[in-house]
Amino acid sequence: MGLLFNAISFLDHQHGANQG
């Protein structure tokens, strides 16, 4: 639980920033 979460968090953050 680290790299996977990190990747998801990164993508999630990028997606949110892109939409918002």
C-alpha positions in Angstrom: 0.0 0.0 0.0 2.0 2.9 -1.2 3.0 3.0 -4.9 -0.4 1.9 -5.9 -2.1 4.5 -3.7 0.4 7.1 -4.8 -0.4 6.5 -8.5 -4.1 6.6 -7.8 -3.8 9.8 -5.8 -1.7 11.4 -8.4 -4.2 10.6 -11.2 -7.1 11.5 -9.0 -5.5 14.9 -8.3 -4.7 15.5 -11.9 -8.2 14.6 -13.0 -9.8 16.9 -10.4 -7.5 19.8 -11.4 -8.3 19.2 -15.0 -12.0 19.2 -14.4 -12.0 22.0 -11.8 
